Amino acid sequence: MIETARGSRVLIIDDEESILDGCRQALEKSGYSITTSSDGLAGVNLAREIKPEVLFVDLKMPNCSGMDIIENISREMPDIVLIVITGYASIVSAVEAMKKGAYDYLPKPFTPDQLRAVTKRGIEHRRLKVEAEFLREEKARMERNFITFVSHEMRSPLVTIQQYIESLKLISEGELKPEANEIIQRCEKRIQNLHDLIEHWLDISRIENGTFSEARVPLNLTEVIERSLEEMCPLCQKRGIRLESDLKKGLPMIYGDQESLLRVFSNIIGNATKYTPPGGRILVCTDCDDYYISVSVSDTGQGIPQDKLPFIFEPFYRVRGKQERQRGSGLGLTFSKKIMEAHNGRIEAFSKEGEGATFVMKFPRAYDM
């Protein structure tokens, strides 16, 4: 039997007619639109038809398990807020139901006020979920618009400015004062930083929307690391940092994109050089087990405070410190994490402030992919 009233839609599935009648009367007085069912399977079909905001379901049904209803509804219609009605007020069964997707539970016997209170909480919870989803979609839309803006409105002016600076240097023919040359060099550095930031952000966006170009082929990870070490060695020498390696021989192959992984290693090693003082050391090691090949990059720098570790892979987040030598884009670690995820791997950071930091990257062995 279906009874309706103006307001939020509530569906109640219970095999006791007295419970259905009592719930309907209590909630209709508060302006809710009530639908009831004494049959589990019929109740699921009603949920598909009317799409209620809140669904109460009794755990103990004669022809259909309440747990099954909760699991199916939460998977098929995640916007519905599920509330368990249980005649045997077992915390264990309520917790199990909530693990399967229920929001709250209501033990029998309950008063009309308790019913209305939990219904109100459920409606409010759903409202917050809908608002959160709207904000996520709005954020995604803004990001897409930002990418379009960056692509078309920022890169072209940067190229033009770089061309003007090069023209200025040619026209001056060495006649500029040292102070003027220093200003030009600073401008060039800032322009390059902005260019790197834009390219990093575009790459991250391409990874997220699936348009980032990758050539997934069998790779010898040792060769990729050695090439990265060769490229980063001059920078470390310039900054007075020892760049050392301990690479295990005979590592299994992985599937991956060589160029993007080179950028990952360059990002991690380059990041270490910013926080490691002259005379310090950066050590790159490899190892493997039955499932993963691991690459660790450790430094003897200032380390990362424990309260900052959970945020270092977030876009634009930077750990500022006295020993930081050069400001980055704030996107290098974010890019590295996205690339590792695209390779079905992961990256983690371990550190104690004042004791350096270690970044560990784990790649699935080729036969596991």
Backbone torsions as a table, in degrees:
resi	resn	phi	psi	omega
1	MET	NA	138.8	-177.2
2	ILE	-116.8	125.3	176.2
3	GLU	-121.2	136.6	-177.1
4	THR	-130.6	156.0	173.7
5	ALA	-152.5	166.5	-179.6
6	ARG	-67.2	148.6	177.3
7	GLY	120.5	-170.4	-178.4
8	SER	-63.0	144.8	-177.6
9	ARG	-84.1	128.9	179.0
10	VAL	-127.3	128.8	176.2
11	LEU	-111.7	133.5	-179.7
12	ILE	-121.7	122.2	178.4
13	ILE	-114.3	112.5	-178.7
14	ASP	-157.1	143.8	-177.0
15	ASP	-87.5	-0.8	178.3
16	GLU	-100.7	115.5	-178.3
17	GLU	-61.7	-33.4	179.6
18	SER	-64.3	-37.3	177.6
19	ILE	-66.8	-44.2	-179.9
20	LEU	-61.5	-45.6	-179.5
21	ASP	-64.1	-43.9	-179.3
22	GLY	-64.6	-42.3	179.1
23	CYS	-65.3	-43.4	-179.5
24	ARG	-60.1	-46.8	-178.5
25	GLN	-64.3	-42.1	-177.7
26	ALA	-67.2	-40.4	-175.1
27	LEU	-82.7	-31.9	177.6
28	GLU	-63.6	-31.8	177.8
29	LYS	-65.0	-22.8	177.8
30	SER	-93.5	3.7	174.6
31	GLY	91.4	11.3	178.9
32	TYR	-82.4	152.7	174.9
33	SER	-93.1	113.4	-168.8
34	ILE	-106.1	133.6	171.1
35	THR	-125.2	136.0	-178.6
36	THR	-126.3	154.3	176.3
37	SER	-150.7	135.6	177.0
38	SER	-97.5	3.7	-178.5
39	ASP	-122.5	129.6	-175.9
40	GLY	-62.5	-50.0	-178.1
41	LEU	-65.7	-40.2	177.0
42	ALA	-64.7	-35.2	178.2
43	GLY	-64.7	-38.9	177.6
44	VAL	-62.7	-42.5	178.2
45	ASN	-64.5	-37.8	176.0
46	LEU	-63.2	-39.2	178.8
47	ALA	-61.6	-40.6	177.8
48	ARG	-65.5	-33.6	-175.9
49	GLU	-78.3	-48.9	-172.0
50	ILE	-98.2	-16.4	179.6
51	LYS	48.6	70.2	-178.0
52	PRO	-70.5	156.2	173.4
53	GLU	-71.8	-40.1	-178.4
54	VAL	-128.3	139.2	178.3
55	LEU	-129.5	119.7	172.3
56	PHE	-92.6	134.4	179.3
57	VAL	-138.3	131.9	177.2
58	ASP	-78.5	134.7	179.9
59	LEU	-69.1	-30.7	-174.6
60	LYS	-104.3	91.2	179.7
61	MET	-111.4	145.3	-174.9
62	PRO	-69.7	-37.0	-173.1
63	ASN	-116.4	1.1	-178.1
64	CYS	-157.7	128.4	-178.3
65	SER	-67.6	132.8	175.6
66	GLY	-60.8	-34.0	177.2
67	MET	-61.9	-41.6	178.9
68	ASP	-64.1	-41.2	178.5
69	ILE	-61.0	-45.5	-179.7
70	ILE	-61.0	-46.7	-177.9
71	GLU	-63.1	-43.4	-178.6
72	ASN	-68.7	-45.2	-178.6
73	ILE	-65.6	-43.7	-178.5
74	SER	-63.6	-31.7	178.6
75	ARG	-79.9	-42.2	-175.9
76	GLU	-81.6	-38.4	-177.1
77	MET	-132.5	74.0	-173.0
78	PRO	-65.0	-15.2	179.6
79	ASP	-74.6	-18.3	-179.6
80	ILE	-76.7	131.4	176.7
81	VAL	-86.1	119.5	-175.8
82	LEU	-99.2	130.5	178.1
83	ILE	-126.5	129.0	-175.6
84	VAL	-87.1	134.3	168.1
85	ILE	-107.1	123.5	-178.9
86	THR	-130.7	130.2	-179.7
87	GLY	-80.2	-23.1	175.3
88	TYR	-111.3	99.9	-168.8
89	ALA	-67.8	68.6	-179.4
90	SER	-93.1	122.8	177.4
91	ILE	-62.6	-35.8	-178.8
92	VAL	-61.4	-47.3	-179.9
93	SER	-66.9	-36.2	178.6
94	ALA	-66.0	-42.9	178.5
95	VAL	-63.3	-41.4	178.1
96	GLU	-61.6	-41.9	178.6
97	ALA	-63.5	-39.4	-179.7
98	MET	-69.4	-31.5	174.6
99	LYS	-65.4	-29.5	-179.8
100	LYS	-84.9	-5.8	175.5
101	GLY	131.8	-3.6	179.2
102	ALA	-71.6	148.7	179.7
103	TYR	-90.4	-39.3	-175.0
104	ASP	-154.2	176.0	176.8
105	TYR	-140.5	155.5	-177.4
106	LEU	-133.3	107.4	-178.1
107	PRO	-80.2	140.9	173.3
108	LYS	-80.9	145.4	-5.2
109	PRO	-81.4	151.9	179.2
110	PHE	-132.3	156.7	-179.5
111	THR	-92.5	161.2	175.2
112	PRO	-55.8	-37.8	179.6
113	ASP	-65.6	-40.3	177.1
114	GLN	-63.8	-40.6	178.0
115	LEU	-62.1	-47.1	-179.0
116	ARG	-65.4	-36.4	-179.1
117	ALA	-65.4	-45.9	-178.7
118	VAL	-70.5	-31.8	175.8
119	THR	-65.3	-43.8	179.4
120	LYS	-61.1	-42.1	177.5
121	ARG	-62.5	-41.6	179.5
122	GLY	-63.2	-42.8	178.2
123	ILE	-62.5	-42.8	179.7
124	GLU	-65.9	-39.7	178.3
125	HIS	-61.2	-43.3	179.2
126	ARG	-65.5	-39.0	178.0
127	ARG	-60.0	-42.9	179.3
128	LEU	-66.0	-37.8	177.4
129	LYS	-63.2	-43.4	179.9
130	VAL	-64.3	-42.5	178.9
131	GLU	-64.4	-40.4	179.0
132	ALA	-63.4	-41.2	178.3
133	GLU	-64.6	-40.2	177.3
134	PHE	-61.4	-42.8	-180.0
135	LEU	-65.9	-37.5	176.7
136	ARG	-63.3	-43.0	178.3
137	GLU	-65.4	-39.4	178.5
138	GLU	-65.0	-40.1	177.1
139	LYS	-61.5	-44.5	179.5
140	ALA	-62.6	-40.1	178.3
141	ARG	-64.0	-42.9	179.3
142	MET	-63.9	-38.5	178.7
143	GLU	-64.9	-41.7	178.2
144	ARG	-62.8	-41.7	178.2
145	ASN	-64.8	-37.5	179.6
146	PHE	-65.4	-40.8	178.8
147	ILE	-60.6	-43.3	177.8
148	THR	-60.6	-43.4	179.3
149	PHE	-61.8	-46.4	-179.1
150	VAL	-61.6	-45.2	-175.9
151	SER	-61.6	-42.5	-170.8
152	HIS	-101.8	-23.8	-172.1
153	GLU	-110.0	-13.3	-176.0
154	MET	-113.8	-38.5	-176.5
155	ARG	-66.6	-41.2	-178.8
156	SER	-62.1	-48.1	176.7
157	PRO	-60.3	-35.5	178.9
158	LEU	-63.0	-44.0	178.0
159	VAL	-60.9	-42.1	179.2
160	THR	-62.1	-44.2	179.3
161	ILE	-62.0	-42.6	177.9
162	GLN	-60.6	-39.9	179.0
163	GLN	-66.1	-39.4	177.6
164	TYR	-63.2	-40.9	179.9
165	ILE	-65.2	-43.1	177.7
166	GLU	-61.9	-40.0	177.8
167	SER	-63.9	-40.6	179.5
168	LEU	-62.2	-40.6	179.2
169	LYS	-66.2	-37.1	178.8
170	LEU	-70.3	-42.3	-178.5
171	ILE	-64.7	-39.3	-176.2
172	SER	-68.7	-28.2	178.8
173	GLU	50.5	43.8	176.3
174	GLY	79.6	9.2	-177.0
175	GLU	-88.7	-7.1	180.0
176	LEU	-71.3	147.8	176.6
177	LYS	-68.7	155.7	178.7
178	PRO	-54.0	-36.9	179.0
179	GLU	-62.5	-39.8	179.6
180	ALA	-68.6	-40.1	177.5
181	ASN	-62.7	-37.4	178.7
182	GLU	-65.0	-38.8	177.7
183	ILE	-64.5	-41.6	178.8
184	ILE	-62.7	-41.9	179.5
185	GLN	-63.5	-39.2	177.9
186	ARG	-65.2	-39.9	177.6
187	CYS	-61.8	-43.6	-179.9
188	GLU	-62.0	-40.2	180.0
189	LYS	-65.8	-43.5	-179.6
190	ARG	-66.5	-38.2	177.9
191	ILE	-64.4	-41.4	179.1
192	GLN	-65.2	-39.8	177.5
193	ASN	-60.6	-43.4	179.6
194	LEU	-66.3	-39.4	177.4
195	HIS	-62.1	-43.6	179.0
196	ASP	-62.8	-41.6	179.5
197	LEU	-60.3	-45.6	-179.6
198	ILE	-61.8	-44.9	-178.3
199	GLU	-66.5	-38.8	176.8
200	HIS	-62.0	-46.0	-177.9
201	TRP	-64.2	-40.9	178.1
202	LEU	-64.6	-40.4	179.1
203	ASP	-63.9	-43.3	178.7
204	ILE	-61.1	-41.8	179.4
205	SER	-65.7	-38.4	177.9
206	ARG	-65.7	-37.3	177.6
207	ILE	-63.2	-44.8	-176.7
208	GLU	-67.0	-35.3	-179.2
209	ASN	-95.8	5.7	172.8
210	GLY	81.4	14.8	-179.1
211	THR	-105.2	3.3	178.9
212	PHE	-71.5	127.3	-174.7
213	SER	-78.4	122.9	177.0
214	GLU	-134.3	140.3	174.7
215	ALA	-108.5	96.8	-176.0
216	ARG	-83.2	104.1	-178.5
217	VAL	-132.3	161.7	174.8
218	PRO	-60.2	132.3	-176.0
219	LEU	-129.8	143.6	168.0
220	ASN	-91.0	105.3	-173.5
221	LEU	-62.9	-32.5	178.8
222	THR	-60.1	-42.0	179.7
223	GLU	-64.8	-38.1	178.3
224	VAL	-65.0	-43.4	180.0
225	ILE	-65.0	-43.3	-180.0
226	GLU	-61.6	-39.1	176.9
227	ARG	-64.3	-40.4	178.6
228	SER	-64.5	-41.6	177.9
229	LEU	-61.3	-41.0	178.8
230	GLU	-62.3	-39.8	-179.3
231	GLU	-72.1	-33.3	-176.0
232	MET	-88.6	-13.0	-176.5
233	CYS	-58.8	-46.4	179.8
234	PRO	-58.5	-39.4	179.7
235	LEU	-64.6	-43.0	179.3
236	CYS	-65.1	-41.0	177.3
237	GLN	-61.7	-41.9	179.6
238	LYS	-61.3	-34.3	-176.8
239	ARG	-96.2	6.3	176.2
240	GLY	70.3	33.2	-177.8
241	ILE	-115.7	134.3	176.2
242	ARG	-79.9	125.8	176.2
243	LEU	-107.5	110.4	-175.3
244	GLU	-121.6	162.4	-179.2
245	SER	-142.8	152.9	174.4
246	ASP	-139.7	87.6	-172.7
247	LEU	-102.0	122.7	-178.6
248	LYS	-68.4	136.4	-179.9
249	LYS	-80.2	151.2	174.6
250	GLY	70.3	32.7	178.0
251	LEU	-66.3	144.6	175.5
252	PRO	-64.4	163.9	177.7
253	MET	-77.8	158.5	170.4
254	ILE	-126.7	165.8	169.3
255	TYR	-99.5	130.9	-179.3
256	GLY	-174.2	-179.2	178.1
257	ASP	-108.6	116.8	-172.2
258	GLN	-61.0	-46.7	-174.8
259	GLU	-66.1	-42.2	-179.7
260	SER	-68.2	-35.6	177.7
261	LEU	-70.3	-34.2	173.4
262	LEU	-58.9	-40.9	178.4
263	ARG	-66.5	-35.4	177.7
264	VAL	-62.5	-51.1	-178.6
265	PHE	-63.9	-39.0	178.0
266	SER	-64.1	-39.6	177.6
267	ASN	-61.4	-47.4	-175.8
268	ILE	-68.2	-45.5	179.0
269	ILE	-67.3	-43.2	178.7
270	GLY	-61.4	-37.7	178.1
271	ASN	-64.0	-39.1	179.0
272	ALA	-63.7	-36.3	-178.8
273	THR	-66.0	-25.1	-178.3
274	LYS	-71.1	-24.4	-173.1
275	TYR	-116.5	0.8	179.6
276	THR	-101.5	126.3	-177.4
277	PRO	-74.4	162.2	174.3
278	PRO	-54.8	139.0	-175.9
279	GLY	90.2	-7.5	178.7
280	GLY	-80.6	-177.9	-175.1
281	ARG	-138.2	143.3	170.8
282	ILE	-120.0	125.8	-177.2
283	LEU	-119.1	127.8	178.2
284	VAL	-110.4	122.6	-178.2
285	CYS	-126.7	155.6	175.0
286	THR	-130.4	154.4	176.8
287	ASP	-158.8	173.4	177.7
288	CYS	-155.7	158.4	171.6
289	ASP	-131.3	-159.0	-176.2
290	ASP	-70.7	-15.7	-173.0
291	TYR	-122.0	-36.9	-171.7
292	TYR	-129.0	152.3	165.5
293	ILE	-104.4	128.4	-178.0
294	SER	-112.4	142.0	176.2
295	VAL	-125.7	123.7	179.2
296	SER	-116.3	140.3	175.9
297	VAL	-123.1	111.5	-177.4
298	SER	-114.3	144.2	177.2
299	ASP	-130.1	168.3	178.0
300	THR	-110.6	36.1	-178.2
301	GLY	-84.6	-157.5	-173.4
302	GLN	-75.6	-14.7	-179.4
303	GLY	80.2	175.2	-177.5
304	ILE	-120.4	127.6	177.5
305	PRO	-58.2	144.8	-177.1
306	GLN	-58.3	-35.8	-177.9
307	ASP	-75.8	-10.4	178.2
308	LYS	-96.3	-21.2	-175.3
309	LEU	-54.5	-42.6	-177.0
310	PRO	-64.9	-12.7	-172.1
311	PHE	-111.2	-3.0	-169.2
312	ILE	-68.6	-19.3	178.5
313	PHE	-93.3	3.7	177.5
314	GLU	-77.6	146.2	180.0
315	PRO	-58.0	135.1	174.1
316	PHE	68.4	6.3	178.3
317	TYR	-84.6	129.6	-179.1
318	ARG	-131.6	136.9	175.4
319	VAL	-90.4	107.0	-178.0
320	ARG	-81.3	144.0	178.9
321	GLY	-157.8	163.3	-177.2
322	LYS	-64.8	-30.9	-175.8
323	GLN	-90.7	2.7	-179.3
324	GLU	-65.3	123.3	-173.4
325	ARG	-90.0	-29.5	-173.7
326	GLN	-152.6	135.3	179.1
327	ARG	-76.4	136.1	177.1
328	GLY	-103.8	-171.4	-178.6
329	SER	-78.7	-18.7	-174.3
330	GLY	80.1	10.0	-177.7
331	LEU	-122.4	-6.1	-176.5
332	GLY	-60.7	-45.3	-180.0
333	LEU	-71.3	-34.6	176.3
334	THR	-62.5	-46.0	177.8
335	PHE	-59.3	-44.8	-178.2
336	SER	-61.5	-42.3	179.3
337	LYS	-64.0	-43.2	179.8
338	LYS	-62.0	-41.5	179.7
339	ILE	-65.7	-41.3	178.4
340	MET	-62.3	-41.5	178.1
341	GLU	-64.6	-36.5	177.9
342	ALA	-66.1	-22.8	177.0
343	HIS	-95.6	15.5	-178.4
344	ASN	59.9	25.2	178.3
345	GLY	-112.4	-166.6	178.1
346	ARG	-151.1	161.1	177.8
347	ILE	-132.5	136.6	-179.7
348	GLU	-133.3	154.6	178.6
349	ALA	-121.9	138.5	177.3
350	PHE	-131.1	134.9	-176.6
351	SER	-165.4	154.8	166.5
352	LYS	-129.2	135.4	-177.0
353	GLU	-58.6	129.5	-179.6
354	GLY	87.1	-3.2	-176.6
355	GLU	-124.1	19.7	178.5
356	GLY	81.6	-178.2	-178.1
357	ALA	-140.0	153.0	176.6
358	THR	-131.7	127.6	174.9
359	PHE	-107.6	128.4	-178.4
360	VAL	-117.2	123.9	177.9
361	MET	-111.9	131.3	-179.0
362	LYS	-120.0	127.9	-179.1
363	PHE	-115.5	135.4	174.3
364	PRO	-65.3	140.4	174.5
365	ARG	-64.0	153.9	-171.0
366	ALA	-55.6	-38.5	-176.8
367	TYR	-75.5	-8.6	179.3
368	ASP	-92.1	-3.1	-173.4
369	MET	-100.9	NA	NA
